Structures are given as structure tokens and as C-alpha cells.
Amino acid sequence: MNFIKRAFLSVKARKGKSIILFTVFLVVSNLVLAGFAIQNV
């Protein structure tokens, strides 16, 4: 489980980059889900 600890420390060290990446991931996933919702209607 050492890789989990190293990953956590890496995210903690690069807070700004991690927040931007997480925000971009959320936006893209919301757009994909919205596309599926529109397609089903």
C-alpha cells in the first residue's frame, strides 16, 4: 500500500494542479452525463 501513500503525498504537494485536474474531470463527466440525458429524451 506504499503507492497509495505516495499518491496522497503527491496530491498534497501539488494542491493547485490537483484541484484544476479534479475540476476539469468533474466538468467533462457532467457534460457526458448531460449528453446521455438529452439523448434519452
C-alpha positions as a printed NumPy array, in Angstrom:
array([[  0.   ,   0.   ,   0.   ],
       [  3.014,   2.281,  -0.277],
       [  1.849,   3.599,  -3.668],
       [ -1.362,   4.938,  -2.074],
       [  0.667,   6.866,   0.492],
       [  2.949,   8.248,  -2.225],
       [ -0.036,   9.242,  -4.364],
       [ -1.614,  11.061,  -1.416],
       [  1.613,  12.915,  -0.687],
       [  1.942,  13.866,  -4.362],
       [ -1.603,  15.271,  -4.435],
       [ -0.947,  17.098,  -1.181],
       [  2.268,  18.621,  -2.545],
       [  0.632,  19.854,  -5.774],
       [ -2.651,  21.254,  -4.495],
       [ -3.273,  23.742,  -7.304],
       [ -2.675,  21.291, -10.125],
       [ -4.766,  18.618,  -8.385],
       [ -7.715,  20.989,  -7.871],
       [ -7.624,  22.106, -11.522],
       [ -7.454,  18.491, -12.736],
       [-10.326,  17.459, -10.454],
       [-12.442,  20.402, -11.648],
       [-11.803,  19.567, -15.316],
       [-12.726,  15.925, -14.634],
       [-15.996,  16.987, -12.998],
       [-16.903,  19.307, -15.886],
       [-16.205,  16.653, -18.524],
       [-18.151,  13.972, -16.663],
       [-21.113,  16.336, -16.216],
       [-21.124,  17.119, -19.937],
       [-21.08 ,  13.41 , -20.8  ],
       [-23.947,  12.69 , -18.406],
       [-25.922,  15.638, -19.775],
       [-25.382,  14.298, -23.288],
       [-26.753,  10.898, -22.291],
       [-29.73 ,  12.544, -20.587],
       [-30.539,  14.64 , -23.679],
       [-30.151,  11.62 , -25.939],
       [-32.622,   9.588, -23.862],
       [-35.25 ,  12.343, -24.064]])
